[in-house]
Amino acid sequence: MVYIFTVISDQTIMAQQDKDSARIKRIKYNRAKRILKPIFIPFDRYVEYIGLNNIIKEGPNLIVVNHPGMGRDIAAVLTAYRRQLHFLTAHYLFDPDILLNTHIKPALGPVFSKILFPVANRFAHYLPKVLKEHEMIPINKNYDGNLATFARQLRQSIVRAKDYLLQGRAVVIFQITYNILKSIGRKQIVDKEPSKFHPYIPRFNPTFGKIAFELYKEHDLLVPVTPIGIHGAEGLNPFKKMVISIGKPLTIASCFHKRDEKDPITRFTNELERQV
Protein backbone atom coordinates (compact mmCIF):
# COMPACT_ATOMS: atom_id res chain seq x y z
CA MET A 1 0.00 0.00 0.00
CA VAL A 2 2.84 2.38 0.87
CA TYR A 3 4.47 1.55 -2.48
CA ILE A 4 1.28 2.41 -4.38
CA PHE A 5 0.96 5.76 -2.62
CA THR A 6 4.66 6.47 -3.29
CA VAL A 7 4.24 5.75 -7.01
CA ILE A 8 1.13 7.95 -7.23
CA SER A 9 2.92 10.72 -5.33
CA ASP A 10 5.94 10.51 -7.66
CA GLN A 11 3.70 10.62 -10.71
CA THR A 12 1.88 13.67 -9.34
CA ILE A 13 5.17 15.46 -8.67
CA MET A 14 6.46 14.65 -12.17
CA ALA A 15 3.22 15.87 -13.76
CA GLN A 16 3.45 19.12 -11.81
CA GLN A 17 7.10 19.53 -12.82
CA ASP A 18 6.13 19.06 -16.48
CA LYS A 19 3.42 21.72 -16.13
CA ASP A 20 5.84 24.12 -14.45
CA SER A 21 8.45 23.51 -17.14
CA ALA A 22 5.90 24.11 -19.92
CA ARG A 23 4.73 27.30 -18.21
CA ILE A 24 8.29 28.63 -17.90
CA LYS A 25 8.98 27.82 -21.58
CA ARG A 26 5.79 29.62 -22.60
CA ILE A 27 6.77 32.70 -20.55
CA LYS A 28 10.26 32.79 -22.14
CA TYR A 29 8.81 32.28 -25.62
CA ASN A 30 6.34 35.15 -25.18
CA ARG A 31 9.12 37.36 -23.81
CA ALA A 32 11.25 36.66 -26.90
CA LYS A 33 8.28 37.54 -29.13
CA ARG A 34 7.86 40.86 -27.33
CA ILE A 35 11.54 41.65 -27.87
CA LEU A 36 11.74 40.64 -31.54
CA LYS A 37 8.43 41.96 -32.83
CA PRO A 38 9.24 45.71 -32.52
CA ILE A 39 12.46 45.16 -34.46
CA PHE A 40 10.62 43.91 -37.54
CA ILE A 41 7.05 45.21 -37.03
CA PRO A 42 7.16 48.41 -34.99
CA PHE A 43 3.87 49.72 -36.42
CA ASP A 44 0.83 47.42 -36.43
CA ARG A 45 -1.16 49.79 -38.64
CA TYR A 46 0.91 48.68 -41.66
CA VAL A 47 0.07 45.01 -41.17
CA GLU A 48 -3.24 43.48 -42.24
CA TYR A 49 -4.36 40.00 -41.19
CA ILE A 50 -7.00 38.05 -43.07
CA GLY A 51 -8.46 34.72 -41.92
CA LEU A 52 -7.36 34.74 -38.27
CA ASN A 53 -10.35 32.48 -37.54
CA ASN A 54 -8.57 29.73 -39.53
CA ILE A 55 -5.76 29.47 -36.98
CA ILE A 56 -5.49 26.07 -35.27
CA LYS A 57 -4.95 26.85 -31.59
CA GLU A 58 -3.85 23.42 -30.36
CA GLY A 59 -2.82 20.01 -31.61
CA PRO A 60 -0.53 19.14 -34.52
CA ASN A 61 -0.43 21.74 -37.27
CA LEU A 62 1.91 22.11 -40.24
CA ILE A 63 2.00 25.69 -41.55
CA VAL A 64 3.19 26.44 -45.09
CA VAL A 65 4.09 30.04 -45.97
CA ASN A 66 5.65 31.87 -48.90
CA HIS A 67 8.78 33.79 -47.89
CA PRO A 68 9.05 37.19 -49.65
CA GLY A 69 10.84 38.99 -46.82
CA MET A 70 13.89 38.84 -44.60
CA GLY A 71 12.24 39.16 -41.21
CA ARG A 72 8.96 41.03 -41.40
CA ASP A 73 7.11 37.98 -42.73
CA ILE A 74 8.51 35.77 -39.96
CA ALA A 75 7.50 38.31 -37.32
CA ALA A 76 4.02 38.53 -38.85
CA VAL A 77 3.45 34.77 -38.50
CA LEU A 78 4.78 34.80 -34.94
CA THR A 79 2.43 37.65 -34.06
CA ALA A 80 -0.63 35.93 -35.55
CA TYR A 81 -0.23 32.81 -33.39
CA ARG A 82 -0.42 32.76 -29.60
CA ARG A 83 0.80 29.17 -29.42
CA GLN A 84 4.48 28.34 -29.78
CA LEU A 85 5.68 27.79 -33.33
CA HIS A 86 8.69 25.75 -34.41
CA PHE A 87 10.28 27.01 -37.64
CA LEU A 88 12.48 25.08 -40.01
CA THR A 89 15.36 27.54 -39.76
CA ALA A 90 18.47 28.00 -41.90
CA HIS A 91 21.43 26.50 -40.04
CA TYR A 92 23.57 29.64 -40.32
CA LEU A 93 21.13 31.58 -38.12
CA PHE A 94 22.36 29.45 -35.21
CA ASP A 95 25.94 30.80 -35.65
CA PRO A 96 26.48 34.38 -34.34
CA ASP A 97 29.56 35.10 -36.47
CA ILE A 98 28.02 33.92 -39.75
CA LEU A 99 24.76 35.69 -38.94
CA LEU A 100 26.55 38.98 -38.23
CA ASN A 101 29.10 39.03 -41.05
CA THR A 102 27.22 37.28 -43.84
CA HIS A 103 23.69 38.53 -43.27
CA ILE A 104 23.25 41.45 -40.86
CA LYS A 105 26.16 43.62 -42.07
CA PRO A 106 25.29 43.27 -45.80
CA ALA A 107 21.64 44.05 -44.99
CA LEU A 108 22.58 47.22 -43.10
CA GLY A 109 25.17 48.36 -45.62
CA PRO A 110 28.72 49.66 -44.96
CA VAL A 111 27.66 52.90 -43.23
CA PHE A 112 24.87 51.68 -40.94
CA SER A 113 26.73 48.46 -40.10
CA LYS A 114 29.48 50.59 -38.52
CA ILE A 115 27.11 52.97 -36.76
CA LEU A 116 24.85 50.19 -35.46
CA PHE A 117 27.57 47.61 -34.82
CA PRO A 118 27.00 47.33 -31.03
CA VAL A 119 23.29 46.70 -31.56
CA ALA A 120 23.86 44.37 -34.52
CA ASN A 121 26.49 42.38 -32.62
CA ARG A 122 24.22 41.98 -29.61
CA PHE A 123 21.32 40.88 -31.83
CA ALA A 124 23.58 38.38 -33.66
CA HIS A 125 24.34 36.69 -30.36
CA TYR A 126 20.82 36.95 -28.98
CA LEU A 127 18.95 35.38 -31.92
CA PRO A 128 20.88 32.05 -32.06
CA LYS A 129 20.38 31.67 -28.32
CA VAL A 130 16.63 32.17 -28.70
CA LEU A 131 16.41 29.74 -31.63
CA LYS A 132 18.14 26.99 -29.67
CA GLU A 133 16.26 27.68 -26.44
CA HIS A 134 12.88 27.42 -28.16
CA GLU A 135 13.75 24.32 -30.15
CA MET A 136 13.67 25.63 -33.70
CA ILE A 137 14.63 23.08 -36.34
CA PRO A 138 17.94 23.78 -38.12
CA ILE A 139 18.00 22.85 -41.79
CA ASN A 140 21.34 22.75 -43.58
CA LYS A 141 21.56 24.85 -46.74
CA ASN A 142 25.27 24.41 -47.40
CA TYR A 143 26.54 21.77 -49.81
CA ASP A 144 30.12 20.62 -49.23
CA GLY A 145 30.30 18.25 -52.21
CA ASN A 146 28.88 15.21 -50.43
CA LEU A 147 25.31 14.72 -51.63
CA ALA A 148 24.73 11.77 -49.26
CA THR A 149 25.65 13.92 -46.23
CA PHE A 150 23.49 16.77 -47.49
CA ALA A 151 20.53 14.41 -47.94
CA ARG A 152 21.06 12.83 -44.49
CA GLN A 153 21.08 16.22 -42.77
CA LEU A 154 17.90 17.21 -44.60
CA ARG A 155 16.30 13.95 -43.50
CA GLN A 156 17.23 14.67 -39.89
CA SER A 157 15.36 17.97 -40.08
CA ILE A 158 12.30 16.20 -41.54
CA VAL A 159 12.36 13.55 -38.80
CA ARG A 160 12.52 16.22 -36.12
CA ALA A 161 9.59 18.08 -37.68
CA LYS A 162 7.58 14.84 -37.71
CA ASP A 163 8.42 14.22 -34.04
CA TYR A 164 7.18 17.69 -33.10
CA LEU A 165 3.91 17.14 -34.96
CA LEU A 166 3.42 13.78 -33.25
CA GLN A 167 3.81 15.65 -29.94
CA GLY A 168 0.99 17.98 -30.96
CA ARG A 169 3.18 20.96 -31.81
CA ALA A 170 2.96 23.48 -34.67
CA VAL A 171 5.71 23.49 -37.32
CA VAL A 172 6.27 26.25 -39.89
CA ILE A 173 7.89 25.69 -43.29
CA PHE A 174 8.69 28.73 -45.42
CA GLN A 175 8.89 28.32 -49.18
CA ILE A 176 12.14 30.07 -50.10
CA THR A 177 12.66 31.66 -53.49
CA TYR A 178 15.90 29.94 -54.46
CA ASN A 179 16.61 26.36 -55.47
CA ILE A 180 19.18 24.77 -53.13
CA LEU A 181 19.91 21.71 -55.27
CA LYS A 182 20.24 23.65 -58.52
CA SER A 183 22.49 26.16 -56.76
CA ILE A 184 24.97 23.40 -55.85
CA GLY A 185 28.38 24.07 -57.39
CA ARG A 186 27.42 27.54 -58.65
CA LYS A 187 28.82 30.86 -57.52
CA GLN A 188 25.42 32.50 -57.71
CA ILE A 189 22.12 31.41 -56.21
CA VAL A 190 19.68 29.98 -58.73
CA ASP A 191 16.16 31.33 -58.43
CA LYS A 192 13.29 28.89 -58.32
CA GLU A 193 10.84 28.68 -61.17
CA PRO A 194 7.84 30.93 -60.49
CA SER A 195 4.58 29.26 -59.54
CA LYS A 196 2.16 28.55 -62.36
CA PHE A 197 -0.58 29.95 -60.11
CA HIS A 198 1.07 33.34 -59.48
CA PRO A 199 4.55 34.67 -60.37
CA TYR A 200 4.90 36.34 -56.96
CA ILE A 201 5.57 32.99 -55.26
CA PRO A 202 8.06 30.24 -56.22
CA ARG A 203 7.27 26.66 -57.10
CA PHE A 204 6.76 24.87 -53.79
CA ASN A 205 9.10 22.23 -52.42
CA PRO A 206 7.25 18.94 -51.69
CA THR A 207 8.88 18.50 -48.26
CA PHE A 208 5.72 19.39 -46.35
CA GLY A 209 3.73 16.98 -48.53
CA LYS A 210 6.19 14.20 -47.72
CA ILE A 211 5.88 14.95 -44.00
CA ALA A 212 2.07 14.88 -44.16
CA PHE A 213 2.07 11.65 -46.20
CA GLU A 214 4.58 9.86 -43.96
CA LEU A 215 2.69 10.81 -40.80
CA TYR A 216 -0.46 9.31 -42.30
CA LYS A 217 1.22 6.14 -43.52
CA GLU A 218 3.34 5.54 -40.43
CA HIS A 219 1.08 6.84 -37.65
CA ASP A 220 -2.39 7.15 -39.19
CA LEU A 221 -2.22 10.89 -38.45
CA LEU A 222 -3.89 13.31 -40.84
CA VAL A 223 -2.09 16.46 -39.80
CA PRO A 224 -3.89 19.69 -40.82
CA VAL A 225 -1.75 21.87 -43.08
CA THR A 226 -2.45 25.61 -43.01
CA PRO A 227 -1.60 27.70 -46.10
CA ILE A 228 -0.51 31.28 -45.46
CA GLY A 229 0.09 33.83 -48.18
CA ILE A 230 2.17 36.93 -47.43
CA HIS A 231 2.51 39.99 -49.65
CA GLY A 232 4.56 43.15 -49.17
CA ALA A 233 7.15 41.86 -46.70
CA GLU A 234 10.20 42.68 -48.82
CA GLY A 235 12.97 44.63 -47.13
CA LEU A 236 12.84 46.14 -43.64
CA ASN A 237 10.72 49.22 -44.41
CA PRO A 238 8.28 49.35 -41.44
CA PHE A 239 5.93 51.67 -43.36
CA LYS A 240 5.34 49.25 -46.25
CA LYS A 241 1.90 47.61 -46.16
CA MET A 242 2.12 43.88 -45.49
CA VAL A 243 -0.83 41.52 -45.88
CA ILE A 244 -0.99 38.08 -44.23
CA SER A 245 -3.78 35.82 -45.45
CA ILE A 246 -4.37 32.64 -43.45
CA GLY A 247 -6.28 29.96 -45.31
CA LYS A 248 -8.39 27.05 -44.13
CA PRO A 249 -6.32 24.00 -43.17
CA LEU A 250 -6.25 20.97 -45.46
CA THR A 251 -5.13 17.38 -45.01
CA ILE A 252 -3.45 15.16 -47.55
CA ALA A 253 -6.56 12.95 -47.47
CA SER A 254 -8.16 15.50 -49.79
CA CYS A 255 -5.84 14.20 -52.52
CA PHE A 256 -6.40 10.47 -52.04
CA HIS A 257 -9.64 10.14 -54.00
CA LYS A 258 -8.50 11.91 -57.14
CA ARG A 259 -7.49 9.68 -60.02
CA ASP A 260 -4.80 11.07 -62.24
CA GLU A 261 -1.17 10.38 -63.04
CA LYS A 262 0.21 12.37 -60.11
CA ASP A 263 0.89 10.92 -56.66
CA PRO A 264 -0.79 12.33 -53.50
CA ILE A 265 2.34 14.24 -52.45
CA THR A 266 2.56 16.07 -55.78
CA ARG A 267 -1.16 16.80 -55.80
CA PHE A 268 -1.06 18.08 -52.22
CA THR A 269 2.00 20.25 -52.94
CA ASN A 270 0.27 21.77 -55.95
CA GLU A 271 -2.96 22.36 -54.02
CA LEU A 272 -1.20 24.18 -51.14
CA GLU A 273 0.78 26.22 -53.66
CA ARG A 274 -2.48 27.18 -55.35
CA GLN A 275 -4.09 28.07 -52.02
CA VAL A 276 -1.18 30.33 -51.01
N, C-alpha and C positions, 0 to 999 in steps of 0.2 A: 504493500500500500504506500509506504514511504517512497519507494522507487517511482511509482506512478505519479505521485504528486511532484516529485523532483523533476521528472521528464516534462510534465505539463508546465511547471514553473519555468524551466529552461526554454521551452518553446515560446512561452509568453514573453520572456525577456528578449529572445532573439527577434521575435516579431516586432516588439517595440523598438529595438535597435535598428531594424530595417526601416521602420517608419521614420525614426529620427534622422537616419542617414539620408533617406529620400527627401525629407523636408529641408535639410541643410543644403543638399544639392540643388533643390528648387530655388532656395533663397539666393545661392551663389549665381545660378544661371540667370535669374531675374536681375540681379545686380549688374552682371556683365552686359545684359541687354540695355540697361539704363545708361551704362557708360558708353557703349558703342553706338547706340542709335543717334545721339546728337551729332556724332562725327559725320555720319553719312546722310541723315535726314533731320536737319535742325528745324525745318519748317514743315509741319504737317499739312498746311494748306496747299502745298504743291504735290501732294500725294492723294490719289483717288483709289479707293478699294471698291471692287464690284464682286458680288457673290460671297460675302463673308458668311452667309448662312450655309454655304457648302463645306465649311471647315469641319473636319472630323476631330472631335475634342478628345477622344480617348480610343485606345485600341490600336492595332497595327494600321499604319497608313504610309504608303509610298507616295511621295510628292514629286511631280515632274515639272520643271520650270525652264523656260528659255532664259538665256543668260546674256542680255545685251549690255550690261554694265560692269563696273569694276568694284562695286561695293554698295551702291544705293539699292540695287535689286535684292541683294542678300539681306540688307537691313529691312527692306520692305516685307519680305517673307517672315523674318523673325518677328517683326512688329505685329503682323496679322495673327500670328498664333500665340496663344497663351501657354500652351503645352511646350515641353522641351522638344527641340528638333535636332536631329543628327545629320549633318551635311557630309556628303562625299566631298572631301576637301583636298585640293592640290597639295602634294607632299611638301613642296617648298615653303608653304605657309607655316609649317611647323619649325622652320629654321630661321632664327632671328637675323642672322647675317645675310642669308640669301634674300629674305623678305625685304630687308632694308636696302641693300645695294642693287638688287636686280629689279625690284618692283616699286618700292616707295620713292626712292630718289628719282628714277626716271619719270614717275608720275608727277612729282612736284616740279621737276625741271632744275637746272643748275643753280638758279638764283634762290628760289624758295627752299630747295633742299638744304642750302647752307643756313639760311635764316631760321628755318624750322627744324634744324637738325636735332636739338635736344628733345623736342616733342616727337619727331619721327622715330628717333632711336628708342625712346621709351615705349612708343606704340609697337615697334617691331619686336620688342621683348615681351610686351604684355599679351599680344594676340596669340602667339604660339602657346603660351601658358594656358590661356583660356580654352583654346582648341583641345589641348590634351586633357585639361581638367574636366571638360564637359563631353568627353568621349566622341569627338568628331572622327570621321573615318578617313584616314589618309589614303589617297589614291596616287600612285606613282605615274608621273607624266614624262619622266626622263627615260630615254632608250640608250643603253650603253653598248649595244651591238649584240646582246644576247636576247633573242626573241623569247626563248623558253623562260628565262628569268622574268622578263617583262610580263609575260602572260601569267606566270605564277603569282606575281605581286598583284596583278589586277584581280586574279581569282580570290586572293586573300581579302581584298576589299569587298568583293561581292559576298563572300561567305560571312563576313562581319555584318554587312547590311542585312543579310537574311536572318542572322542571329538576333539582331535588334528587333526586327519585325516579328519574329517568333516570341519575343519578350513583350510584345504589345507597344513598341515604340514607334515614333514617326521618323522616317528617313527621307531626306531631300536629295534629289539628283538634278543638277543643272545641266542643260544641254549646251555645251560650249560651241563656239563658232569655228574652231579649227579642228582639223583631222589629225589626231595623234599618229596613227599608223602611217598615213601618207606623208607625214612630216619627217618620218624617220630617215636619217641620213642626209637631210637637206639643211642648208644654212638658214632658210627662211621658213616660217610657218605656212603650211598649206591650208587655205580656207576650205571649210566644208562646202559641199554643194548646197545651194539654197533649197528650202522646202518647196515642193510642188504646190503646196497649199497657200504659201505666202512667202515672198522673198525676204521678209524681215527676219525670219527664223531659219536656222540651218536644218538640214536633214537630221532626224533624231537617231541617236545611237540606241541599239536594241537592248542595252544592258538592263534597263528596268523591266523590259518584257521578259527577259530570261529569268530575272529574279522572281517575278510574279508567277511565271510558268513552273519554275522549280519548286517554289513554295507549295503550289497546288499539287504537283506530282509527288513530292516527297512527304508533305505534311497535311495534305488535304485542306490547305488554307487558301481561301480566295481573298487575298489582300486587296483592299480598295486603293486605287491609284488616282490621285487628284491631279488634274491638269491645271497649271497656272500660266497665264500669259502675261508678260510684262512688256510695257512699251515706254520709251522715254527715259531709260535709266543710264544712258550713255554719259560718260564723264563723271565729274564730281560737282557739277553746277547745282547747288541746292534750290535754285529758283526755276529749274526746268520741270515742267509738269510730268509726273510719272503715274502711269495707270497700271494697277495690278488687278487682273481679272481671274477669279478663282472659280473653276468649273466644277460640275458635279462629278463625284468620284465614279470610276468604272472598275470592273474586274475583268480579268482575262477570260472569264467564262463567256463574256459577251461575244467572243470571237470563236467559240467552239462549234457553234451550230452552222456557221457559214461554210459553204462548199465551193472552194476555188483552189487554185494551184498554190496559194501561199499558206505557210504554216501559221499557227496561232500567234507566235511571237512576232512575226512580221506584220500580221494584221493588226495586232494590238499596238505595236509601235507606230504604225501608220495612223491608227485611229486617235491615239493620244497626240500625235503631231498635228493632226487635223483639228483636234479640239483646242489645242494651244493657239 
